[in-house]
Amino acid sequence: KRLIVIDISKEKEKKNPLFLINPEIISKSERTSTHEEGCLSLPGYFGKIYRPASVKVRYIDKLGESRIKNFTGLEATCIQHEVDHLNGILFVDYLSKLRKQIIFRLDRRQSN
């Protein structure tokens, strides 16, 4: 089983987690969007990542129902980020070698 849970509600909003069991991205838009991404797997590191602006995902919901749904905006970005985790990919894997070196080198300098 593969599971992701995301919640993009704002701090003062009611929490609204989305549970996706065995998520599969079945299509992606050609249009892209960019967000500054970070990750609990790499605390303190951030980078601008270009991803498809919308995705169509097949998944099983928390009630066991099979669903296919289109996601856009930040929700689409978060789903892609988390599906990448399931596939062993981190957001820094999308950065150029030079950009990765800059990010990690700057961090080492700041901690010394």
CNS distance restraints for C-alpha pairs under 8 A (distance, minus, plus):
assign (resid   1 and name CA) (resid  21 and name CA) 7.10 0.50 0.50
assign (resid   1 and name CA) (resid  22 and name CA) 6.08 0.50 0.50
assign (resid   2 and name CA) (resid  21 and name CA) 5.78 0.50 0.50
assign (resid   2 and name CA) (resid  22 and name CA) 4.67 0.50 0.50
assign (resid   2 and name CA) (resid  23 and name CA) 7.17 0.50 0.50
assign (resid   2 and name CA) (resid  86 and name CA) 7.00 0.50 0.50
assign (resid   3 and name CA) (resid  19 and name CA) 7.28 0.50 0.50
assign (resid   3 and name CA) (resid  20 and name CA) 5.79 0.50 0.50
assign (resid   3 and name CA) (resid  21 and name CA) 4.55 0.50 0.50
assign (resid   3 and name CA) (resid  22 and name CA) 5.90 0.50 0.50
assign (resid   3 and name CA) (resid  23 and name CA) 7.25 0.50 0.50
assign (resid   4 and name CA) (resid  19 and name CA) 6.03 0.50 0.50
assign (resid   4 and name CA) (resid  20 and name CA) 5.37 0.50 0.50
assign (resid   4 and name CA) (resid  21 and name CA) 6.62 0.50 0.50
assign (resid   4 and name CA) (resid  23 and name CA) 7.77 0.50 0.50
assign (resid   4 and name CA) (resid  79 and name CA) 7.97 0.50 0.50
assign (resid   4 and name CA) (resid  82 and name CA) 6.45 0.50 0.50
assign (resid   4 and name CA) (resid  83 and name CA) 7.44 0.50 0.50
assign (resid   5 and name CA) (resid  17 and name CA) 6.41 0.50 0.50
assign (resid   5 and name CA) (resid  18 and name CA) 5.49 0.50 0.50
assign (resid   5 and name CA) (resid  19 and name CA) 4.61 0.50 0.50
assign (resid   5 and name CA) (resid  20 and name CA) 6.35 0.50 0.50
assign (resid   6 and name CA) (resid  17 and name CA) 5.49 0.50 0.50
assign (resid   6 and name CA) (resid  18 and name CA) 5.30 0.50 0.50
assign (resid   6 and name CA) (resid  19 and name CA) 6.86 0.50 0.50
assign (resid   6 and name CA) (resid  78 and name CA) 7.19 0.50 0.50
assign (resid   6 and name CA) (resid  79 and name CA) 7.51 0.50 0.50
assign (resid   7 and name CA) (resid  15 and name CA) 6.91 0.50 0.50
assign (resid   7 and name CA) (resid  16 and name CA) 5.85 0.50 0.50
assign (resid   7 and name CA) (resid  17 and name CA) 4.36 0.50 0.50
assign (resid   7 and name CA) (resid  18 and name CA) 6.15 0.50 0.50
assign (resid   8 and name CA) (resid  16 and name CA) 7.68 0.50 0.50
assign (resid   8 and name CA) (resid  17 and name CA) 7.67 0.50 0.50
assign (resid   8 and name CA) (resid  74 and name CA) 7.65 0.50 0.50
assign (resid   8 and name CA) (resid  75 and name CA) 6.88 0.50 0.50
assign (resid   9 and name CA) (resid  13 and name CA) 5.95 0.50 0.50
assign (resid   9 and name CA) (resid  14 and name CA) 7.01 0.50 0.50
assign (resid   9 and name CA) (resid  15 and name CA) 5.92 0.50 0.50
assign (resid   9 and name CA) (resid  16 and name CA) 6.43 0.50 0.50
assign (resid  10 and name CA) (resid  14 and name CA) 8.00 0.50 0.50
assign (resid  19 and name CA) (resid  61 and name CA) 6.02 0.50 0.50
assign (resid  19 and name CA) (resid  62 and name CA) 5.92 0.50 0.50
assign (resid  20 and name CA) (resid  59 and name CA) 5.65 0.50 0.50
assign (resid  20 and name CA) (resid  60 and name CA) 5.93 0.50 0.50
assign (resid  20 and name CA) (resid  61 and name CA) 5.57 0.50 0.50
assign (resid  20 and name CA) (resid  62 and name CA) 7.23 0.50 0.50
assign (resid  21 and name CA) (resid  59 and name CA) 5.61 0.50 0.50
assign (resid  21 and name CA) (resid  60 and name CA) 4.90 0.50 0.50
assign (resid  21 and name CA) (resid  61 and name CA) 6.21 0.50 0.50
assign (resid  21 and name CA) (resid  62 and name CA) 7.41 0.50 0.50
assign (resid  22 and name CA) (resid  59 and name CA) 5.57 0.50 0.50
assign (resid  22 and name CA) (resid  60 and name CA) 6.51 0.50 0.50
assign (resid  23 and name CA) (resid  57 and name CA) 6.48 0.50 0.50
assign (resid  23 and name CA) (resid  58 and name CA) 5.76 0.50 0.50
assign (resid  23 and name CA) (resid  59 and name CA) 4.40 0.50 0.50
assign (resid  23 and name CA) (resid  60 and name CA) 7.22 0.50 0.50
assign (resid  23 and name CA) (resid  83 and name CA) 7.21 0.50 0.50
assign (resid  24 and name CA) (resid  57 and name CA) 5.50 0.50 0.50
assign (resid  24 and name CA) (resid  58 and name CA) 5.18 0.50 0.50
assign (resid  24 and name CA) (resid  59 and name CA) 6.32 0.50 0.50
assign (resid  24 and name CA) (resid  83 and name CA) 7.85 0.50 0.50
assign (resid  25 and name CA) (resid  55 and name CA) 6.59 0.50 0.50
assign (resid  25 and name CA) (resid  56 and name CA) 5.85 0.50 0.50
assign (resid  25 and name CA) (resid  57 and name CA) 4.44 0.50 0.50
assign (resid  25 and name CA) (resid  58 and name CA) 6.41 0.50 0.50
assign (resid  26 and name CA) (resid  55 and name CA) 7.54 0.50 0.50
assign (resid  26 and name CA) (resid  56 and name CA) 5.64 0.50 0.50
assign (resid  26 and name CA) (resid  57 and name CA) 5.64 0.50 0.50
assign (resid  26 and name CA) (resid  58 and name CA) 6.68 0.50 0.50
assign (resid  27 and name CA) (resid  55 and name CA) 5.70 0.50 0.50
assign (resid  27 and name CA) (resid  56 and name CA) 5.15 0.50 0.50
assign (resid  27 and name CA) (resid  57 and name CA) 7.30 0.50 0.50
assign (resid  28 and name CA) (resid  52 and name CA) 5.90 0.50 0.50
assign (resid  28 and name CA) (resid  53 and name CA) 7.77 0.50 0.50
assign (resid  28 and name CA) (resid  54 and name CA) 5.97 0.50 0.50
assign (resid  28 and name CA) (resid  55 and name CA) 4.44 0.50 0.50
assign (resid  28 and name CA) (resid  56 and name CA) 6.43 0.50 0.50
assign (resid  29 and name CA) (resid  52 and name CA) 5.37 0.50 0.50
assign (resid  29 and name CA) (resid  53 and name CA) 6.17 0.50 0.50
assign (resid  29 and name CA) (resid  54 and name CA) 5.36 0.50 0.50
assign (resid  29 and name CA) (resid  55 and name CA) 6.25 0.50 0.50
assign (resid  30 and name CA) (resid  52 and name CA) 6.26 0.50 0.50
assign (resid  30 and name CA) (resid  53 and name CA) 7.75 0.50 0.50
assign (resid  31 and name CA) (resid  52 and name CA) 5.83 0.50 0.50
assign (resid  31 and name CA) (resid  53 and name CA) 5.71 0.50 0.50
assign (resid  31 and name CA) (resid  54 and name CA) 7.82 0.50 0.50
assign (resid  32 and name CA) (resid  50 and name CA) 6.23 0.50 0.50
assign (resid  32 and name CA) (resid  51 and name CA) 5.31 0.50 0.50
assign (resid  32 and name CA) (resid  52 and name CA) 4.21 0.50 0.50
assign (resid  32 and name CA) (resid  53 and name CA) 4.58 0.50 0.50
assign (resid  32 and name CA) (resid  54 and name CA) 7.92 0.50 0.50
assign (resid  33 and name CA) (resid  50 and name CA) 5.62 0.50 0.50
assign (resid  33 and name CA) (resid  51 and name CA) 5.71 0.50 0.50
assign (resid  33 and name CA) (resid  52 and name CA) 6.18 0.50 0.50
assign (resid  33 and name CA) (resid  53 and name CA) 4.96 0.50 0.50
assign (resid  33 and name CA) (resid  73 and name CA) 7.81 0.50 0.50
assign (resid  34 and name CA) (resid  48 and name CA) 6.27 0.50 0.50
assign (resid  34 and name CA) (resid  49 and name CA) 5.42 0.50 0.50
assign (resid  34 and name CA) (resid  50 and name CA) 4.47 0.50 0.50
assign (resid  34 and name CA) (resid  51 and name CA) 6.36 0.50 0.50
assign (resid  35 and name CA) (resid  48 and name CA) 5.50 0.50 0.50
assign (resid  35 and name CA) (resid  49 and name CA) 5.76 0.50 0.50
assign (resid  35 and name CA) (resid  50 and name CA) 6.98 0.50 0.50
assign (resid  35 and name CA) (resid  74 and name CA) 7.96 0.50 0.50
assign (resid  35 and name CA) (resid  77 and name CA) 7.77 0.50 0.50
assign (resid  36 and name CA) (resid  46 and name CA) 6.33 0.50 0.50
assign (resid  36 and name CA) (resid  47 and name CA) 5.26 0.50 0.50
assign (resid  36 and name CA) (resid  48 and name CA) 4.28 0.50 0.50
assign (resid  36 and name CA) (resid  49 and name CA) 6.31 0.50 0.50
assign (resid  37 and name CA) (resid  46 and name CA) 5.41 0.50 0.50
assign (resid  37 and name CA) (resid  47 and name CA) 5.47 0.50 0.50
assign (resid  37 and name CA) (resid  48 and name CA) 6.12 0.50 0.50
assign (resid  37 and name CA) (resid  49 and name CA) 6.56 0.50 0.50
assign (resid  37 and name CA) (resid  91 and name CA) 7.07 0.50 0.50
assign (resid  38 and name CA) (resid  42 and name CA) 7.26 0.50 0.50
assign (resid  38 and name CA) (resid  43 and name CA) 7.29 0.50 0.50
assign (resid  38 and name CA) (resid  44 and name CA) 7.35 0.50 0.50
assign (resid  38 and name CA) (resid  45 and name CA) 5.87 0.50 0.50
assign (resid  38 and name CA) (resid  46 and name CA) 4.54 0.50 0.50
assign (resid  38 and name CA) (resid  47 and name CA) 6.80 0.50 0.50
assign (resid  38 and name CA) (resid  91 and name CA) 7.47 0.50 0.50
assign (resid  39 and name CA) (resid  43 and name CA) 6.05 0.50 0.50
assign (resid  39 and name CA) (resid  45 and name CA) 7.33 0.50 0.50
assign (resid  39 and name CA) (resid  46 and name CA) 7.67 0.50 0.50
assign (resid  39 and name CA) (resid  91 and name CA) 7.71 0.50 0.50
assign (resid  45 and name CA) (resid 103 and name CA) 7.09 0.50 0.50
assign (resid  45 and name CA) (resid 104 and name CA) 7.73 0.50 0.50
assign (resid  45 and name CA) (resid 107 and name CA) 7.99 0.50 0.50
assign (resid  46 and name CA) (resid 103 and name CA) 7.83 0.50 0.50
assign (resid  47 and name CA) (resid  91 and name CA) 7.88 0.50 0.50
assign (resid  47 and name CA) (resid  92 and name CA) 7.26 0.50 0.50
assign (resid  47 and name CA) (resid  95 and name CA) 7.64 0.50 0.50
assign (resid  49 and name CA) (resid  91 and name CA) 7.28 0.50 0.50
assign (resid  49 and name CA) (resid  94 and name CA) 6.89 0.50 0.50
assign (resid  49 and name CA) (resid  95 and name CA) 7.37 0.50 0.50
assign (resid  51 and name CA) (resid  77 and name CA) 6.82 0.50 0.50
assign (resid  51 and name CA) (resid  80 and name CA) 7.99 0.50 0.50
assign (resid  52 and name CA) (resid  76 and name CA) 7.97 0.50 0.50
assign (resid  52 and name CA) (resid  77 and name CA) 7.74 0.50 0.50
assign (resid  53 and name CA) (resid  72 and name CA) 5.94 0.50 0.50
assign (resid  53 and name CA) (resid  73 and name CA) 6.00 0.50 0.50
assign (resid  53 and name CA) (resid  76 and name CA) 6.74 0.50 0.50
assign (resid  53 and name CA) (resid  77 and name CA) 7.31 0.50 0.50
assign (resid  54 and name CA) (resid  70 and name CA) 6.95 0.50 0.50
assign (resid  54 and name CA) (resid  71 and name CA) 5.51 0.50 0.50
assign (resid  54 and name CA) (resid  72 and name CA) 4.30 0.50 0.50
assign (resid  54 and name CA) (resid  73 and name CA) 6.67 0.50 0.50
assign (resid  54 and name CA) (resid  76 and name CA) 5.57 0.50 0.50
assign (resid  54 and name CA) (resid  77 and name CA) 7.93 0.50 0.50
assign (resid  55 and name CA) (resid  70 and name CA) 5.69 0.50 0.50
assign (resid  55 and name CA) (resid  71 and name CA) 5.43 0.50 0.50
assign (resid  55 and name CA) (resid  72 and name CA) 6.67 0.50 0.50
assign (resid  55 and name CA) (resid  76 and name CA) 6.06 0.50 0.50
assign (resid  56 and name CA) (resid  68 and name CA) 6.85 0.50 0.50
assign (resid  56 and name CA) (resid  69 and name CA) 5.57 0.50 0.50
assign (resid  56 and name CA) (resid  70 and name CA) 4.31 0.50 0.50
assign (resid  56 and name CA) (resid  71 and name CA) 6.31 0.50 0.50
assign (resid  57 and name CA) (resid  67 and name CA) 7.98 0.50 0.50
assign (resid  57 and name CA) (resid  68 and name CA) 5.51 0.50 0.50
assign (resid  57 and name CA) (resid  69 and name CA) 5.49 0.50 0.50
assign (resid  57 and name CA) (resid  70 and name CA) 6.37 0.50 0.50
assign (resid  57 and name CA) (resid  71 and name CA) 7.64 0.50 0.50
assign (resid  58 and name CA) (resid  66 and name CA) 7.39 0.50 0.50
assign (resid  58 and name CA) (resid  67 and name CA) 5.67 0.50 0.50
assign (resid  58 and name CA) (resid  68 and name CA) 4.37 0.50 0.50
assign (resid  58 and name CA) (resid  69 and name CA) 6.71 0.50 0.50
assign (resid  59 and name CA) (resid  66 and name CA) 5.87 0.50 0.50
assign (resid  59 and name CA) (resid  67 and name CA) 5.39 0.50 0.50
assign (resid  59 and name CA) (resid  68 and name CA) 6.45 0.50 0.50
assign (resid  60 and name CA) (resid  64 and name CA) 5.61 0.50 0.50
assign (resid  60 and name CA) (resid  65 and name CA) 5.32 0.50 0.50
assign (resid  60 and name CA) (resid  66 and name CA) 4.41 0.50 0.50
assign (resid  60 and name CA) (resid  67 and name CA) 5.83 0.50 0.50
assign (resid  61 and name CA) (resid  65 and name CA) 5.39 0.50 0.50
assign (resid  61 and name CA) (resid  66 and name CA) 6.48 0.50 0.50
assign (resid  61 and name CA) (resid  67 and name CA) 6.86 0.50 0.50
assign (resid  71 and name CA) (resid  75 and name CA) 6.18 0.50 0.50
assign (resid  71 and name CA) (resid  76 and name CA) 4.94 0.50 0.50
assign (resid  72 and name CA) (resid  76 and name CA) 4.71 0.50 0.50
assign (resid  72 and name CA) (resid  77 and name CA) 7.66 0.50 0.50
assign (resid  73 and name CA) (resid  77 and name CA) 6.48 0.50 0.50
assign (resid  74 and name CA) (resid  78 and name CA) 6.10 0.50 0.50
assign (resid  75 and name CA) (resid  79 and name CA) 6.18 0.50 0.50
assign (resid  76 and name CA) (resid  80 and name CA) 6.20 0.50 0.50
assign (resid  77 and name CA) (resid  81 and name CA) 6.12 0.50 0.50
assign (resid  78 and name CA) (resid  82 and name CA) 6.15 0.50 0.50
assign (resid  79 and name CA) (resid  83 and name CA) 6.00 0.50 0.50
assign (resid  80 and name CA) (resid  84 and name CA) 6.03 0.50 0.50
assign (resid  81 and name CA) (resid  85 and name CA) 6.57 0.50 0.50
assign (resid  81 and name CA) (resid  90 and name CA) 7.62 0.50 0.50
assign (resid  81 and name CA) (resid  91 and name CA) 6.88 0.50 0.50
assign (resid  82 and name CA) (resid  86 and name CA) 6.57 0.50 0.50
assign (resid  83 and name CA) (resid  87 and name CA) 6.46 0.50 0.50
assign (resid  84 and name CA) (resid  88 and name CA) 6.23 0.50 0.50
assign (resid  84 and name CA) (resid  89 and name CA) 4.86 0.50 0.50
assign (resid  84 and name CA) (resid  90 and name CA) 6.58 0.50 0.50
assign (resid  84 and name CA) (resid  91 and name CA) 7.99 0.50 0.50
assign (resid  85 and name CA) (resid  89 and name CA) 5.20 0.50 0.50
assign (resid  85 and name CA) (resid  90 and name CA) 6.15 0.50 0.50
assign (resid  89 and name CA) (resid  93 and name CA) 6.52 0.50 0.50
assign (resid  90 and name CA) (resid  94 and name CA) 7.78 0.50 0.50
assign (resid  91 and name CA) (resid  95 and name CA) 7.51 0.50 0.50
assign (resid  92 and name CA) (resid 100 and name CA) 6.77 0.50 0.50
assign (resid  95 and name CA) (resid  99 and name CA) 5.98 0.50 0.50
assign (resid  95 and name CA) (resid 100 and name CA) 6.09 0.50 0.50
assign (resid  96 and name CA) (resid 100 and name CA) 6.25 0.50 0.50
assign (resid  97 and name CA) (resid 101 and name CA) 6.27 0.50 0.50
assign (resid  98 and name CA) (resid 102 and name CA) 6.24 0.50 0.50
assign (resid  99 and name CA) (resid 103 and name CA) 6.21 0.50 0.50
assign (resid 100 and name CA) (resid 104 and name CA) 6.14 0.50 0.50
assign (resid 101 and name CA) (resid 105 and name CA) 5.77 0.50 0.50
assign (resid 102 and name CA) (resid 106 and name CA) 5.98 0.50 0.50
assign (resid 103 and name CA) (resid 107 and name CA) 6.40 0.50 0.50
assign (resid 104 and name CA) (resid 108 and name CA) 6.41 0.50 0.50
assign (resid 105 and name CA) (resid 109 and name CA) 6.36 0.50 0.50
assign (resid 106 and name CA) (resid 110 and name CA) 6.30 0.50 0.50
assign (resid 107 and name CA) (resid 111 and name CA) 6.35 0.50 0.50
assign (resid 108 and name CA) (resid 112 and name CA) 6.46 0.50 0.50
